[in-house]
Amino acid sequence: MEGNYYARRKFALLKGLLEHIGIEPGRLHFSWISSAEATKFVEVAQEVAKEVKALGPAKHFIKKRAEVA
């Protein structure tokens, strides 16, 4: 159980770091799911995939074409 709280603290730090470098917070999700909760895992995975698809490509990391003058 202690490891879950440790992971949550690390996740909060990672989320702040990703936001700082320009990654939308909706691209990252943290959830506690037991190995016996397969249905919940599927639901959470589908929900996260839906949210990330709605955000579209990560604009911050797409290279722009060089403009020719």
All heavy atoms as TSV, in Angstrom:
chain	resi	resn	atom	element	x	y	z
A	1	MET	N	N	0.825	-1.195	0.000
A	1	MET	CA	C	0.000	0.000	0.000
A	1	MET	C	C	0.866	1.255	0.000
A	1	MET	O	O	0.528	2.230	-0.635
A	1	MET	CB	C	-0.919	-0.044	1.219
A	1	MET	CG	C	-1.991	0.979	1.166
A	1	MET	SD	S	-3.142	0.579	-0.158
A	1	MET	CE	C	-4.474	1.595	0.243
A	2	GLU	N	N	1.991	1.202	0.695
A	2	GLU	CA	C	2.876	2.359	0.761
A	2	GLU	C	C	3.405	2.736	-0.622
A	2	GLU	O	O	3.570	3.909	-0.936
A	2	GLU	CB	C	4.043	2.047	1.689
A	2	GLU	CG	C	4.969	3.208	1.917
A	2	GLU	CD	C	6.086	2.831	2.883
A	2	GLU	OE1	O	5.812	2.096	3.837
A	2	GLU	OE2	O	7.220	3.257	2.656
A	3	GLY	N	N	3.630	1.720	-1.459
A	3	GLY	CA	C	4.126	1.971	-2.813
A	3	GLY	C	C	3.144	2.752	-3.654
A	3	GLY	O	O	3.537	3.536	-4.516
A	4	ASN	N	N	1.854	2.558	-3.402
A	4	ASN	CA	C	0.844	3.315	-4.148
A	4	ASN	C	C	0.960	4.812	-3.856
A	4	ASN	O	O	0.870	5.640	-4.760
A	4	ASN	CB	C	-0.562	2.833	-3.784
A	4	ASN	CG	C	-0.855	1.466	-4.356
A	4	ASN	OD1	O	-0.184	1.016	-5.279
A	4	ASN	ND2	N	-1.847	0.804	-3.800
A	5	TYR	N	N	1.148	5.149	-2.611
A	5	TYR	CA	C	1.281	6.565	-2.244
A	5	TYR	C	C	2.588	7.147	-2.792
A	5	TYR	O	O	2.645	8.296	-3.221
A	5	TYR	CB	C	1.188	6.743	-0.730
A	5	TYR	CG	C	-0.178	6.392	-0.208
A	5	TYR	CD1	C	-0.372	5.288	0.598
A	5	TYR	CD2	C	-1.285	7.156	-0.550
A	5	TYR	CE1	C	-1.632	4.961	1.059
A	5	TYR	CE2	C	-2.551	6.836	-0.101
A	5	TYR	CZ	C	-2.714	5.731	0.699
A	5	TYR	OH	O	-3.964	5.410	1.134
A	6	TYR	N	N	3.631	6.345	-2.789
A	6	TYR	CA	C	4.901	6.786	-3.369
A	6	TYR	C	C	4.716	7.055	-4.860
A	6	TYR	O	O	5.171	8.074	-5.379
A	6	TYR	CB	C	5.956	5.702	-3.131
A	6	TYR	CG	C	7.322	6.034	-3.644
A	6	TYR	CD1	C	8.131	6.946	-2.974
A	6	TYR	CD2	C	7.811	5.440	-4.795
A	6	TYR	CE1	C	9.382	7.255	-3.445
A	6	TYR	CE2	C	9.066	5.739	-5.272
A	6	TYR	CZ	C	9.853	6.650	-4.597
A	6	TYR	OH	O	11.086	6.953	-5.079
A	7	ALA	N	N	4.022	6.146	-5.546
A	7	ALA	CA	C	3.771	6.324	-6.983
A	7	ALA	C	C	2.930	7.566	-7.234
A	7	ALA	O	O	3.179	8.306	-8.190
A	7	ALA	CB	C	3.075	5.087	-7.538
A	8	ARG	N	N	1.941	7.821	-6.375
A	8	ARG	CA	C	1.098	9.004	-6.553
A	8	ARG	C	C	1.907	10.287	-6.419
A	8	ARG	O	O	1.716	11.241	-7.183
A	8	ARG	CB	C	-0.051	8.985	-5.548
A	8	ARG	CG	C	-1.047	10.119	-5.781
A	8	ARG	CD	C	-2.251	10.027	-4.924
A	8	ARG	NE	N	-1.907	10.195	-3.517
A	8	ARG	CZ	C	-2.786	10.148	-2.532
A	8	ARG	NH1	N	-4.048	9.925	-2.795
A	8	ARG	NH2	N	-2.406	10.304	-1.297
A	9	ARG	N	N	2.820	10.316	-5.469
A	9	ARG	CA	C	3.671	11.513	-5.318
A	9	ARG	C	C	4.557	11.700	-6.544
A	9	ARG	O	O	4.729	12.805	-7.044
A	9	ARG	CB	C	4.533	11.393	-4.065
A	9	ARG	CG	C	3.771	11.594	-2.784
A	9	ARG	CD	C	4.709	11.785	-1.601
A	9	ARG	NE	N	5.642	10.692	-1.410
A	9	ARG	CZ	C	5.426	9.634	-0.639
A	9	ARG	NH1	N	4.314	9.531	0.046
A	9	ARG	NH2	N	6.332	8.696	-0.531
A	10	LYS	N	N	5.144	10.606	-7.024
A	10	LYS	CA	C	5.995	10.687	-8.221
A	10	LYS	C	C	5.187	11.131	-9.436
A	10	LYS	O	O	5.659	11.900	-10.264
A	10	LYS	CB	C	6.657	9.331	-8.513
A	10	LYS	CG	C	7.683	8.921	-7.497
A	10	LYS	CD	C	8.899	9.781	-7.624
A	10	LYS	CE	C	9.992	9.283	-6.695
A	10	LYS	NZ	N	11.203	10.081	-6.802
A	11	PHE	N	N	3.954	10.642	-9.534
A	11	PHE	CA	C	3.088	11.016	-10.645
A	11	PHE	C	C	2.787	12.514	-10.610
A	11	PHE	O	O	2.805	13.177	-11.643
A	11	PHE	CB	C	1.794	10.219	-10.593
A	11	PHE	CG	C	0.841	10.581	-11.689
A	11	PHE	CD1	C	0.988	10.051	-12.957
A	11	PHE	CD2	C	-0.196	11.457	-11.450
A	11	PHE	CE1	C	0.122	10.396	-13.968
A	11	PHE	CE2	C	-1.068	11.806	-12.460
A	11	PHE	CZ	C	-0.912	11.277	-13.715
A	12	ALA	N	N	2.513	13.038	-9.442
A	12	ALA	CA	C	2.224	14.473	-9.317
A	12	ALA	C	C	3.429	15.293	-9.766
A	12	ALA	O	O	3.282	16.309	-10.452
A	12	ALA	CB	C	1.841	14.810	-7.884
A	13	LEU	N	N	4.621	14.852	-9.398
A	13	LEU	CA	C	5.832	15.562	-9.831
A	13	LEU	C	C	5.990	15.482	-11.349
A	13	LEU	O	O	6.316	16.469	-12.015
A	13	LEU	CB	C	7.065	14.965	-9.152
A	13	LEU	CG	C	7.199	15.243	-7.666
A	13	LEU	CD1	C	8.345	14.415	-7.072
A	13	LEU	CD2	C	7.439	16.717	-7.422
A	14	LEU	N	N	5.766	14.293	-11.901
A	14	LEU	CA	C	5.889	14.113	-13.354
A	14	LEU	C	C	4.875	14.953	-14.100
A	14	LEU	O	O	5.201	15.591	-15.108
A	14	LEU	CB	C	5.718	12.638	-13.716
A	14	LEU	CG	C	5.711	12.325	-15.211
A	14	LEU	CD1	C	7.047	12.705	-15.845
A	14	LEU	CD2	C	5.402	10.855	-15.437
A	15	LYS	N	N	3.654	14.991	-13.606
A	15	LYS	CA	C	2.612	15.775	-14.255
A	15	LYS	C	C	2.979	17.261	-14.285
A	15	LYS	O	O	2.818	17.931	-15.295
A	15	LYS	CB	C	1.281	15.570	-13.546
A	15	LYS	CG	C	0.116	16.128	-14.298
A	15	LYS	CD	C	-1.189	15.668	-13.698
A	15	LYS	CE	C	-2.332	16.111	-14.592
A	15	LYS	NZ	N	-3.595	15.570	-14.167
A	16	GLY	N	N	3.494	17.764	-13.178
A	16	GLY	CA	C	3.930	19.155	-13.135
A	16	GLY	C	C	5.063	19.422	-14.102
A	16	GLY	O	O	5.093	20.452	-14.783
A	17	LEU	N	N	5.981	18.484	-14.198
A	17	LEU	CA	C	7.108	18.639	-15.122
A	17	LEU	C	C	6.628	18.644	-16.568
A	17	LEU	O	O	7.066	19.482	-17.367
A	17	LEU	CB	C	8.120	17.502	-14.908
A	17	LEU	CG	C	9.307	17.484	-15.851
A	17	LEU	CD1	C	10.181	18.714	-15.640
A	17	LEU	CD2	C	10.119	16.220	-15.650
A	18	LEU	N	N	5.728	17.739	-16.908
A	18	LEU	CA	C	5.219	17.680	-18.280
A	18	LEU	C	C	4.459	18.952	-18.641
A	18	LEU	O	O	4.590	19.466	-19.753
A	18	LEU	CB	C	4.339	16.445	-18.463
A	18	LEU	CG	C	5.074	15.107	-18.392
A	18	LEU	CD1	C	4.091	13.954	-18.517
A	18	LEU	CD2	C	6.155	14.996	-19.451
A	19	GLU	N	N	3.681	19.469	-17.709
A	19	GLU	CA	C	2.973	20.723	-17.967
A	19	GLU	C	C	3.960	21.863	-18.170
A	19	GLU	O	O	3.766	22.722	-19.021
A	19	GLU	CB	C	2.035	21.048	-16.807
A	19	GLU	CG	C	0.797	20.194	-16.765
A	19	GLU	CD	C	-0.122	20.573	-15.622
A	19	GLU	OE1	O	-0.410	21.772	-15.486
A	19	GLU	OE2	O	-0.521	19.666	-14.873
A	20	HIS	N	N	5.023	21.839	-17.408
A	20	HIS	CA	C	6.043	22.886	-17.523
A	20	HIS	C	C	6.691	22.896	-18.904
A	20	HIS	O	O	7.006	23.960	-19.444
A	20	HIS	CB	C	7.103	22.700	-16.441
A	20	HIS	CG	C	8.185	23.717	-16.472
A	20	HIS	ND1	N	7.988	25.026	-16.081
A	20	HIS	CD2	C	9.472	23.623	-16.870
A	20	HIS	CE1	C	9.126	25.689	-16.239
A	20	HIS	NE2	N	10.036	24.858	-16.712
A	21	ILE	N	N	6.875	21.710	-19.493
A	21	ILE	CA	C	7.514	21.661	-20.811
A	21	ILE	C	C	6.514	21.740	-21.956
A	21	ILE	O	O	6.890	21.639	-23.117
A	21	ILE	CB	C	8.417	20.425	-20.975
A	21	ILE	CG1	C	7.612	19.129	-20.897
A	21	ILE	CG2	C	9.543	20.442	-19.962
A	21	ILE	CD1	C	8.436	17.898	-21.237
A	22	GLY	N	N	5.223	21.895	-21.634
A	22	GLY	CA	C	4.248	22.167	-22.675
A	22	GLY	C	C	3.356	21.012	-23.093
A	22	GLY	O	O	2.675	21.100	-24.108
A	23	ILE	N	N	3.353	19.934	-22.341
A	23	ILE	CA	C	2.488	18.811	-22.673
A	23	ILE	C	C	1.175	18.975	-21.916
A	23	ILE	O	O	1.175	19.218	-20.708
A	23	ILE	CB	C	3.162	17.473	-22.322
A	23	ILE	CG1	C	4.407	17.304	-23.199
A	23	ILE	CG2	C	2.201	16.303	-22.503
A	23	ILE	CD1	C	5.203	16.059	-22.910
A	24	GLU	N	N	0.063	18.826	-22.633
A	24	GLU	CA	C	-1.247	18.999	-22.023
A	24	GLU	C	C	-1.447	17.980	-20.904
A	24	GLU	O	O	-1.141	16.804	-21.075
A	24	GLU	CB	C	-2.351	18.820	-23.059
A	24	GLU	CG	C	-2.305	19.824	-24.185
A	24	GLU	CD	C	-1.517	19.305	-25.376
A	24	GLU	OE1	O	-0.737	18.344	-25.231
A	24	GLU	OE2	O	-1.669	19.876	-26.455
A	25	PRO	N	N	-2.031	18.400	-19.776
A	25	PRO	CA	C	-2.216	17.481	-18.645
A	25	PRO	C	C	-3.165	16.331	-18.965
A	25	PRO	O	O	-3.081	15.263	-18.357
A	25	PRO	CB	C	-2.791	18.356	-17.538
A	25	PRO	CG	C	-2.957	19.704	-18.092
A	25	PRO	CD	C	-2.411	19.758	-19.461
A	26	GLY	N	N	-4.059	16.499	-19.944
A	26	GLY	CA	C	-4.996	15.443	-20.304
A	26	GLY	C	C	-4.345	14.236	-20.954
A	26	GLY	O	O	-4.964	13.199	-21.126
A	27	ARG	N	N	-3.076	14.357	-21.319
A	27	ARG	CA	C	-2.366	13.245	-21.952
A	27	ARG	C	C	-1.835	12.244	-20.934
A	27	ARG	O	O	-1.334	11.196	-21.305
A	27	ARG	CB	C	-1.206	13.758	-22.795
A	27	ARG	CG	C	-1.642	14.598	-23.948
A	27	ARG	CD	C	-0.498	14.963	-24.843
A	27	ARG	NE	N	-0.962	15.835	-25.892
A	27	ARG	CZ	C	-1.562	15.398	-26.996
A	27	ARG	NH1	N	-1.746	14.117	-27.171
A	27	ARG	NH2	N	-1.977	16.248	-27.900
A	28	LEU	N	N	-1.930	12.587	-19.691
A	28	LEU	CA	C	-1.383	11.739	-18.639
A	28	LEU	C	C	-2.483	11.416	-17.639
A	28	LEU	O	O	-3.249	12.279	-17.245
A	28	LEU	CB	C	-0.250	12.492	-17.940
A	28	LEU	CG	C	0.618	11.729	-16.977
A	28	LEU	CD1	C	1.367	10.620	-17.693
A	28	LEU	CD2	C	1.615	12.679	-16.339
A	29	HIS	N	N	-2.572	10.163	-17.264
A	29	HIS	CA	C	-3.638	9.753	-16.352
A	29	HIS	C	C	-3.076	8.778	-15.327
A	29	HIS	O	O	-2.258	7.927	-15.663
A	29	HIS	CB	C	-4.763	9.097	-17.144
A	29	HIS	CG	C	-5.949	8.767	-16.321
A	29	HIS	ND1	N	-6.926	9.683	-16.024
A	29	HIS	CD2	C	-6.314	7.625	-15.715
A	29	HIS	CE1	C	-7.843	9.111	-15.282
A	29	HIS	NE2	N	-7.492	7.859	-15.079
A	30	PHE	N	N	-3.521	8.901	-14.109
A	30	PHE	CA	C	-3.104	8.006	-13.037
A	30	PHE	C	C	-4.347	7.411	-12.401
A	30	PHE	O	O	-5.290	8.129	-12.085
A	30	PHE	CB	C	-2.307	8.791	-11.989
A	30	PHE	CG	C	-1.793	7.950	-10.864
A	30	PHE	CD1	C	-0.602	7.275	-10.994
A	30	PHE	CD2	C	-2.488	7.847	-9.669
A	30	PHE	CE1	C	-0.110	6.503	-9.953
A	30	PHE	CE2	C	-2.006	7.086	-8.631
A	30	PHE	CZ	C	-0.813	6.402	-8.775
A	31	SER	N	N	-4.353	6.109	-12.218
A	31	SER	CA	C	-5.508	5.451	-11.597
A	31	SER	C	C	-5.038	4.204	-10.870
A	31	SER	O	O	-4.146	3.507	-11.338
A	31	SER	CB	C	-6.525	5.083	-12.676
A	31	SER	OG	O	-7.660	4.506	-12.090
A	32	TRP	N	N	-5.630	3.942	-9.751
A	32	TRP	CA	C	-5.340	2.716	-9.019
A	32	TRP	C	C	-6.365	1.671	-9.422
A	32	TRP	O	O	-7.567	1.845	-9.211
A	32	TRP	CB	C	-5.406	2.947	-7.522
A	32	TRP	CG	C	-4.291	3.744	-6.979
A	32	TRP	CD1	C	-3.081	3.978	-7.575
A	32	TRP	CD2	C	-4.257	4.431	-5.737
A	32	TRP	NE1	N	-2.311	4.764	-6.775
A	32	TRP	CE2	C	-2.999	5.056	-5.634
A	32	TRP	CE3	C	-5.152	4.576	-4.707
A	32	TRP	CZ2	C	-2.632	5.804	-4.543
A	32	TRP	CZ3	C	-4.773	5.323	-3.619
A	32	TRP	CH2	C	-3.532	5.924	-3.536
A	33	ILE	N	N	-5.894	0.586	-9.998
A	33	ILE	CA	C	-6.785	-0.481	-10.443
A	33	ILE	C	C	-6.190	-1.807	-9.978
A	33	ILE	O	O	-5.026	-2.104	-10.244
A	33	ILE	CB	C	-6.930	-0.481	-11.978
A	33	ILE	CG1	C	-7.459	0.866	-12.470
A	33	ILE	CG2	C	-7.850	-1.612	-12.409
A	33	ILE	CD1	C	-7.458	1.017	-13.974
A	34	SER	N	N	-6.991	-2.583	-9.317
A	34	SER	CA	C	-6.572	-3.908	-8.856
A	34	SER	C	C	-6.483	-4.865	-10.041
A	34	SER	O	O	-7.157	-4.687	-11.049
A	34	SER	CB	C	-7.588	-4.423	-7.839
A	34	SER	OG	O	-7.407	-5.797	-7.620
A	35	SER	N	N	-5.653	-5.880	-9.889
A	35	SER	CA	C	-5.535	-6.874	-10.962
A	35	SER	C	C	-6.847	-7.644	-11.142
A	35	SER	O	O	-7.073	-8.269	-12.169
A	35	SER	CB	C	-4.393	-7.837	-10.669
A	35	SER	OG	O	-4.638	-8.530	-9.455
A	36	ALA	N	N	-7.719	-7.591	-10.171
A	36	ALA	CA	C	-9.014	-8.269	-10.265
A	36	ALA	C	C	-10.080	-7.400	-10.937
A	36	ALA	O	O	-11.205	-7.835	-11.117
A	36	ALA	CB	C	-9.490	-8.664	-8.879
A	37	GLU	N	N	-9.724	-6.171	-11.299
A	37	GLU	CA	C	-10.694	-5.244	-11.884
A	37	GLU	C	C	-10.449	-5.048	-13.375
A	37	GLU	O	O	-10.178	-3.943	-13.838
A	37	GLU	CB	C	-10.635	-3.904	-11.171
A	37	GLU	CG	C	-10.982	-3.976	-9.703
A	37	GLU	CD	C	-10.817	-2.647	-9.012
A	37	GLU	OE1	O	-9.729	-2.040	-9.125
A	37	GLU	OE2	O	-11.781	-2.214	-8.362
A	38	ALA	N	N	-10.564	-6.134	-14.126
A	38	ALA	CA	C	-10.303	-6.061	-15.569
A	38	ALA	C	C	-11.272	-5.119	-16.267
A	38	ALA	O	O	-10.878	-4.343	-17.156
A	38	ALA	CB	C	-10.379	-7.452	-16.180
A	39	THR	N	N	-12.505	-5.147	-15.869
A	39	THR	CA	C	-13.511	-4.286	-16.496
A	39	THR	C	C	-13.190	-2.813	-16.263
A	39	THR	O	O	-13.275	-2.003	-17.183
A	39	THR	CB	C	-14.912	-4.600	-15.929
A	39	THR	OG1	O	-15.167	-5.995	-16.112
A	39	THR	CG2	C	-15.982	-3.805	-16.632
A	40	LYS	N	N	-12.792	-2.501	-15.037
A	40	LYS	CA	C	-12.437	-1.104	-14.735
A	40	LYS	C	C	-11.218	-0.679	-15.544
A	40	LYS	O	O	-11.160	0.444	-16.050
A	40	LYS	CB	C	-12.156	-0.939	-13.235
A	40	LYS	CG	C	-11.831	0.486	-12.857
A	40	LYS	CD	C	-11.583	0.642	-11.381
A	40	LYS	CE	C	-11.197	2.065	-11.044
A	40	LYS	NZ	N	-10.889	2.221	-9.619
A	41	PHE	N	N	-10.239	-1.596	-15.699
A	41	PHE	CA	C	-9.050	-1.273	-16.486
A	41	PHE	C	C	-9.433	-0.931	-17.922
A	41	PHE	O	O	-8.948	0.050	-18.487
A	41	PHE	CB	C	-8.053	-2.434	-16.470
A	41	PHE	CG	C	-6.872	-2.205	-17.370
A	41	PHE	CD1	C	-5.836	-1.391	-16.969
A	41	PHE	CD2	C	-6.825	-2.780	-18.627
A	41	PHE	CE1	C	-4.753	-1.145	-17.806
A	41	PHE	CE2	C	-5.750	-2.551	-19.466
A	41	PHE	CZ	C	-4.722	-1.733	-19.050
A	42	VAL	N	N	-10.303	-1.735	-18.510
A	42	VAL	CA	C	-10.740	-1.485	-19.891
A	42	VAL	C	C	-11.430	-0.136	-19.989
A	42	VAL	O	O	-11.165	0.648	-20.914
A	42	VAL	CB	C	-11.666	-2.619	-20.382
A	42	VAL	CG1	C	-12.311	-2.260	-21.709
A	42	VAL	CG2	C	-10.900	-3.925	-20.496
A	43	GLU	N	N	-12.309	0.161	-19.041
A	43	GLU	CA	C	-13.028	1.435	-19.071
A	43	GLU	C	C	-12.074	2.619	-18.955
A	43	GLU	O	O	-12.182	3.595	-19.694
A	43	GLU	CB	C	-14.047	1.481	-17.931
A	43	GLU	CG	C	-15.204	0.540	-18.110
A	43	GLU	CD	C	-16.083	0.428	-16.863
A	43	GLU	OE1	O	-15.795	1.101	-15.852
A	43	GLU	OE2	O	-17.031	-0.356	-16.922
A	44	VAL	N	N	-11.116	2.524	-18.040
A	44	VAL	CA	C	-10.169	3.627	-17.850
A	44	VAL	C	C	-9.287	3.787	-19.087
A	44	VAL	O	O	-9.052	4.903	-19.551
A	44	VAL	CB	C	-9.310	3.395	-16.584
A	44	VAL	CG1	C	-8.154	4.386	-16.513
A	44	VAL	CG2	C	-10.170	3.505	-15.340
A	45	ALA	N	N	-8.821	2.672	-19.649
A	45	ALA	CA	C	-7.971	2.746	-20.845
A	45	ALA	C	C	-8.726	3.362	-22.012
A	45	ALA	O	O	-8.172	4.204	-22.750
A	45	ALA	CB	C	-7.462	1.357	-21.209
A	46	GLN	N	N	-9.981	2.992	-22.186
A	46	GLN	CA	C	-10.777	3.573	-23.269
A	46	GLN	C	C	-11.020	5.060	-23.040
A	46	GLN	O	O	-10.970	5.862	-23.973
A	46	GLN	CB	C	-12.108	2.830	-23.399
A	46	GLN	CG	C	-11.948	1.442	-23.972
A	46	GLN	CD	C	-13.253	0.657	-23.980
A	46	GLN	OE1	O	-14.175	0.954	-23.223
A	46	GLN	NE2	N	-13.316	-0.359	-24.827
A	47	GLU	N	N	-11.268	5.430	-21.802
A	47	GLU	CA	C	-11.501	6.839	-21.480
A	47	GLU	C	C	-10.256	7.680	-21.745
A	47	GLU	O	O	-10.325	8.764	-22.333
A	47	GLU	CB	C	-11.904	6.969	-20.007
A	47	GLU	CG	C	-12.191	8.376	-19.559
A	47	GLU	CD	C	-12.552	8.421	-18.082
A	47	GLU	OE1	O	-13.228	7.490	-17.604
A	47	GLU	OE2	O	-12.143	9.371	-17.409
A	48	VAL	N	N	-9.105	7.160	-21.347
A	48	VAL	CA	C	-7.854	7.897	-21.566
A	48	VAL	C	C	-7.565	8.013	-23.060
A	48	VAL	O	O	-7.187	9.082	-23.554
A	48	VAL	CB	C	-6.678	7.212	-20.825
A	48	VAL	CG1	C	-5.352	7.832	-21.216
A	48	VAL	CG2	C	-6.888	7.301	-19.332
A	49	ALA	N	N	-7.754	6.917	-23.804
A	49	ALA	CA	C	-7.521	6.950	-25.251
A	49	ALA	C	C	-8.435	7.966	-25.924
A	49	ALA	O	O	-8.010	8.722	-26.809
A	49	ALA	CB	C	-7.721	5.567	-25.844
A	50	LYS	N	N	-9.677	8.033	-25.474
A	50	LYS	CA	C	-10.640	8.989	-26.034
A	50	LYS	C	C	-10.202	10.429	-25.755
A	50	LYS	O	O	-10.255	11.290	-26.638
A	50	LYS	CB	C	-12.012	8.717	-25.423
A	50	LYS	CG	C	-13.129	9.530	-25.987
A	50	LYS	CD	C	-14.435	9.113	-25.323
A	50	LYS	CE	C	-15.580	9.999	-25.746
A	50	LYS	NZ	N	-16.821	9.627	-25.054
A	51	GLU	N	N	-9.740	10.680	-24.533
A	51	GLU	CA	C	-9.291	12.034	-24.175
A	51	GLU	C	C	-8.067	12.451	-24.979
A	51	GLU	O	O	-7.962	13.582	-25.446
A	51	GLU	CB	C	-8.958	12.101	-22.681
A	51	GLU	CG	C	-10.165	12.046	-21.785
A	51	GLU	CD	C	-9.803	12.041	-20.313
A	51	GLU	OE1	O	-8.658	12.395	-19.959
A	51	GLU	OE2	O	-10.665	11.660	-19.505
A	52	VAL	N	N	-7.135	11.516	-25.169
A	52	VAL	CA	C	-5.914	11.844	-25.916
A	52	VAL	C	C	-6.235	12.069	-27.391
A	52	VAL	O	O	-5.698	12.988	-28.023
A	52	VAL	CB	C	-4.848	10.742	-25.734
A	52	VAL	CG1	C	-3.667	10.961	-26.657
A	52	VAL	CG2	C	-4.390	10.704	-24.283
A	53	LYS	N	N	-7.131	11.259	-27.958
A	53	LYS	CA	C	-7.534	11.466	-29.352
A	53	LYS	C	C	-8.196	12.825	-29.527
A	53	LYS	O	O	-7.998	13.506	-30.526
A	53	LYS	CB	C	-8.481	10.362	-29.803
A	53	LYS	CG	C	-7.776	9.077	-30.128
A	53	LYS	CD	C	-8.760	8.032	-30.615
A	53	LYS	CE	C	-8.050	6.713	-30.862
A	53	LYS	NZ	N	-8.987	5.654	-31.267
A	54	ALA	N	N	-8.994	13.238	-28.535
A	54	ALA	CA	C	-9.663	14.535	-28.608
A	54	ALA	C	C	-8.653	15.683	-28.578
A	54	ALA	O	O	-8.881	16.725	-29.190
A	54	ALA	CB	C	-10.658	14.672	-27.463
A	55	LEU	N	N	-7.542	15.475	-27.888
A	55	LEU	CA	C	-6.509	16.524	-27.826
A	55	LEU	C	C	-5.770	16.652	-29.151
A	55	LEU	O	O	-5.236	17.706	-29.483
A	55	LEU	CB	C	-5.508	16.221	-26.711
A	55	LEU	CG	C	-6.012	16.402	-25.291
A	55	LEU	CD1	C	-4.986	15.887	-24.290
A	55	LEU	CD2	C	-6.306	17.868	-25.031
A	56	GLY	N	N	-5.705	15.561	-29.912
A	56	GLY	CA	C	-4.995	15.584	-31.185
A	56	GLY	C	C	-3.497	15.437	-30.978
A	56	GLY	O	O	-3.027	15.154	-29.877
A	57	PRO	N	N	-2.755	15.658	-32.051
A	57	PRO	CA	C	-1.298	15.520	-31.945
A	57	PRO	C	C	-0.701	16.541	-30.975
A	57	PRO	O	O	-1.224	17.640	-30.818
A	57	PRO	CB	C	-0.803	15.805	-33.363
A	57	PRO	CG	C	-1.995	15.726	-34.234
A	57	PRO	CD	C	-3.192	15.979	-33.390
A	58	ALA	N	N	0.386	16.169	-30.364
A	58	ALA	CA	C	1.077	17.078	-29.444
A	58	ALA	C	C	1.763	18.161	-30.266
A	58	ALA	O	O	2.812	17.937	-30.852
A	58	ALA	CB	C	2.080	16.313	-28.593
A	59	LYS	N	N	1.138	19.320	-30.319
A	59	LYS	CA	C	1.617	20.400	-31.179
A	59	LYS	C	C	2.993	20.913	-30.779
A	59	LYS	O	O	3.746	21.407	-31.602
A	59	LYS	CB	C	0.607	21.538	-31.159
A	59	LYS	CG	C	-0.742	21.125	-31.693
A	59	LYS	CD	C	-1.775	22.212	-31.480
A	59	LYS	CE	C	-3.124	21.741	-31.947
A	59	LYS	NZ	N	-3.901	21.128	-30.894
A	60	HIS	N	N	3.307	20.783	-29.526
A	60	HIS	CA	C	4.572	21.302	-29.021
A	60	HIS	C	C	5.775	20.585	-29.629
A	60	HIS	O	O	6.839	21.173	-29.786
A	60	HIS	CB	C	4.611	21.172	-27.497
A	60	HIS	CG	C	5.795	21.789	-26.849
A	60	HIS	ND1	N	5.969	23.142	-26.786
A	60	HIS	CD2	C	6.870	21.245	-26.254
A	60	HIS	CE1	C	7.105	23.406	-26.157
A	60	HIS	NE2	N	7.670	22.259	-25.818
A	61	PHE	N	N	5.588	19.322	-30.012
A	61	PHE	CA	C	6.724	18.544	-30.484
A	61	PHE	C	C	6.711	18.277	-31.985
A	61	PHE	O	O	7.506	17.514	-32.479
A	61	PHE	CB	C	6.783	17.214	-29.743
A	61	PHE	CG	C	7.075	17.405	-28.290
A	61	PHE	CD1	C	6.070	17.292	-27.352
A	61	PHE	CD2	C	8.340	17.751	-27.873
A	61	PHE	CE1	C	6.329	17.495	-26.018
A	61	PHE	CE2	C	8.609	17.957	-26.543
A	61	PHE	CZ	C	7.603	17.832	-25.604
A	62	ILE	N	N	5.794	18.894	-32.711
A	62	ILE	CA	C	5.753	18.723	-34.165
A	62	ILE	C	C	6.689	19.741	-34.807
A	62	ILE	O	O	6.590	20.941	-34.542
A	62	ILE	CB	C	4.317	18.903	-34.695
A	62	ILE	CG1	C	3.428	17.801	-34.135
A	62	ILE	CG2	C	4.311	18.895	-36.216
A	62	ILE	CD1	C	1.971	17.954	-34.499
A	63	LYS	N	N	7.577	19.225	-35.632
A	63	LYS	CA	C	8.508	20.127	-36.305
A	63	LYS	C	C	7.767	20.913	-37.378
A	63	LYS	O	O	6.904	20.392	-38.066
A	63	LYS	CB	C	9.637	19.329	-36.962
A	63	LYS	CG	C	10.588	18.734	-35.980
A	63	LYS	CD	C	11.729	18.079	-36.710
A	63	LYS	CE	C	12.739	17.546	-35.715
A	63	LYS	NZ	N	13.874	16.914	-36.398
A	64	LYS	N	N	8.107	22.153	-37.476
A	64	LYS	CA	C	7.512	23.002	-38.502
A	64	LYS	C	C	8.411	22.996	-39.727
A	64	LYS	O	O	9.632	22.871	-39.615
A	64	LYS	CB	C	7.356	24.422	-37.970
A	64	LYS	CG	C	6.395	24.496	-36.809
A	64	LYS	CD	C	6.294	25.891	-36.269
A	64	LYS	CE	C	5.353	25.878	-35.072
A	64	LYS	NZ	N	5.369	27.101	-34.332
A	65	ARG	N	N	7.791	23.136	-40.870
A	65	ARG	CA	C	8.571	23.170	-42.105
A	65	ARG	C	C	9.319	24.496	-42.198
A	65	ARG	O	O	8.782	25.556	-41.837
A	65	ARG	CB	C	7.666	23.021	-43.310
A	65	ARG	CG	C	7.087	21.657	-43.423
A	65	ARG	CD	C	6.309	21.556	-44.679
A	65	ARG	NE	N	5.821	20.189	-44.811
A	65	ARG	CZ	C	5.336	19.704	-45.914
A	65	ARG	NH1	N	5.254	20.445	-46.988
A	65	ARG	NH2	N	4.922	18.464	-45.962
A	66	ALA	N	N	10.494	24.400	-42.702
A	66	ALA	CA	C	11.287	25.607	-42.891
A	66	ALA	C	C	10.681	26.423	-44.025
A	66	ALA	O	O	10.272	25.872	-45.042
A	66	ALA	CB	C	12.728	25.251	-43.208
A	67	GLU	N	N	10.560	27.695	-43.808
A	67	GLU	CA	C	10.010	28.564	-44.843
A	67	GLU	C	C	11.125	29.000	-45.781
A	67	GLU	O	O	12.209	29.385	-45.349
A	67	GLU	CB	C	9.358	29.786	-44.204
A	67	GLU	CG	C	8.126	29.423	-43.405
A	67	GLU	CD	C	7.442	30.659	-42.835
A	67	GLU	OE1	O	7.678	31.768	-43.368
A	67	GLU	OE2	O	6.704	30.508	-41.866
A	68	VAL	N	N	10.836	28.913	-47.071
A	68	VAL	CA	C	11.812	29.326	-48.075
A	68	VAL	C	C	11.421	30.720	-48.547
A	68	VAL	O	O	10.312	30.945	-49.003
A	68	VAL	CB	C	11.833	28.352	-49.276
A	68	VAL	CG1	C	12.838	28.818	-50.313
A	68	VAL	CG2	C	12.133	26.941	-48.787
A	69	ALA	N	N	12.341	31.646	-48.442
A	69	ALA	CA	C	12.042	33.031	-48.818
A	69	ALA	C	C	12.227	33.269	-50.283
A	69	ALA	O	O	12.841	32.646	-51.030
A	69	ALA	CB	C	12.918	33.984	-48.036
